[in-house]
Amino acid sequence: MNDYKYDVKSAKAEEFINDREIKDTLKYAEENKTNRTLIESIIKKARERKGISHREAAVLLDCELDDLNEEMFRLARDIKQKIYGNRIVLFAPLYLSNYCVNGCVYCPYHAQNKTIRRKKLSQDEVRAETIALQDMGHKRLALEAGEDPVNNPLEYILECIDTIYSIKHKNGAIRRVNVNIAATGIESYKRLKNAGIGTYILFQETYNKENYLNLHPKGPKHDYAYHTEAMDRAMMGGIDDVGCGVLFGLNLYRYDLVGLLMHAEHLEAVFGVGPHTISVPRICPADDIDVNDFSNAISDEIFNKIIAVIRIAVPYTGMIISTRESAKSRKIALELGISQISGGSSTSVGGYVVPETEDENTAQFDRSDTRTLDQVINWLEELGYIPSFCTACYREGRTGDRFMPLAKSGAIQNCCQPNALITLKEYLEDYASPETKLNGEKLIAEEIKKIPNEKVYNTTVKYLKEIENGARDFRF
């Protein structure tokens, strides 16, 4: 591993995620964790909201000066507010199949697991799950499937995408389908792009090659380079919105955070577009998986600092947190940088139509936040956030290098604020409980006053009225 040299623009995984560079970075951070002058200079640079390097981020992560840590958390909150405002995008995962040929030791889908019930949705079941999600109010899905070329070939995924987009039930519609499936080739990514996917999501799990190989002892996912270079192939295949993430707790968190930020820097350097989203899952219990088997599990305090540092280092990226985390944990994470959350989620195959029992377990992981979507939306409203079902940028072609300049400058709020209010209004009219609707109407009345452009304000007012009269699907 040490034979490779660090090159942010290299096409080789071991060069753009370079082990020696990461270890040198960690050593530098350890040496400077109380260097007040350096840390203050990094925070000053970060205030420009243009990001900081992986080495600078590592210093902030290791910082042991309490007052500067507090300043760092304030800065993360400020950056999140300046770029994303108080909007929180909602989505739901849809598990298509838990058949898998890999041997990942942290995932209950691993091929050796004989206790989990294997299941794959038929197209009729995909239809039923989609209608159930639409009837909750969801507009954005993330498709999930194990890696199995026989049971879950690309053709099956493409057929599912086509089925989902074809369904318009009552006032419901899934307007954006993101896809989280195994690493594949350029031609396959082209087919996914042509199918109309939004973001291609692939978690690295860990960037430490030695640990990665141990955690993935069997199956195609064992190939570290092929997996790590997948985002490059996706972008070469025309998918300009990609989503990265690691599973914190599998490896030393400092190493993986640096690797994650180096991956973002690589995509930016080579393609001019960094990750559209970064997810921050933590290892959690699931079927035959015991978190006590993983000695690198991280505390809430460290987890919160990781979120803050990512927000500071990669200010433009959307940050995602799932129902792995409790409501309490998610509340803090929203303040520090998270801009997208799942709500009313099922991590089981077919779990939206028929909630499963313990005896029929098909779930990938246990949920900590089991609230309904309506309960999550009401909670967000009470916290002062605008729950958003907006998919306008994707549908208007504001993706990749057309989206990033808007996100980096904060100009995206000129579209996002009114679009969030419009999509929330749709939810309130079609799906909300009386309490959620009342709170939502109050929120819209307050937030619409903050739209500075008179023309946009007047158009938003017009759209909101038309939604009350039965019209749907407006966007800026």
Number of C-alpha atoms within 10 A of each C-alpha: 11 11 10 16 16 19 16 21 15 15 15 17 24 24 20 24 29 24 23 17 21 24 14 12 21 20 14 15 22 17 12 19 18 18 15 14 9 15 22 15 11 19 20 12 14 23 16 12 24 15 20 23 15 25 20 23 27 28 25 29 23 18 21 16 14 10 9 17 19 11 13 26 21 15 22 27 21 20 25 29 17 16 21 24 19 22 24 24 22 24 27 23 23 27 28 25 25 28 23 23 20 21 22 23 20 22 20 24 31 23 21 14 17 11 14 22 15 17 17 19 18 14 16 11 16 23 18 18 23 27 23 18 26 21 16 20 26 26 23 24 23 21 22 22 23 23 25 19 13 11 17 19 11 20 13 17 20 17 13 21 21 15 15 23 17 12 16 13 13 10 17 23 22 21 21 25 26 24 24 21 19 18 23 16 13 19 14 16 24 17 17 24 19 13 16 19 22 25 24 29 27 22 21 21 25 27 27 21 19 12 14 20 16 13 20 20 15 17 16 17 22 18 15 20 14 17 18 24 20 22 27 19 21 25 21 16 19 17 25 24 25 26 24 23 24 24 20 23 22 25 22 17 20 20 18 23 26 26 24 24 26 22 26 23 24 24 21 16 14 14 16 12 23 27 29 23 21 29 23 20 20 21 23 22 19 20 18 16 18 12 17 11 11 15 11 15 20 17 10 11 8 13 19 18 20 23 27 27 26 27 27 30 24 26 27 27 26 23 27 25 21 22 24 22 19 14 16 10 17 19 15 14 23 23 20 28 28 28 23 22 20 24 24 22 22 24 20 24 29 24 19 21 16 11 11 16 9 8 9 13 18 28 24 23 20 17 19 16 20 18 17 13 22 21 17 21 28 23 18 21 20 14 11 15 20 25 26 26 26 29 21 20 18 18 14 10 10 14 19 22 15 13 20 21 14 18 18 17 15 20 15 19 19 15 17 21 23 27 23 25 28 27 26 25 25 24 26 22 17 18 19 22 14 10 11 22 22 13 18 27 17 12 18 19 12 10 17 16 9 11 17 10 9 9 10 15 16 12 13 22 16 11 21 21 14 13 18 14 10 11 13 17 15 16 19 15
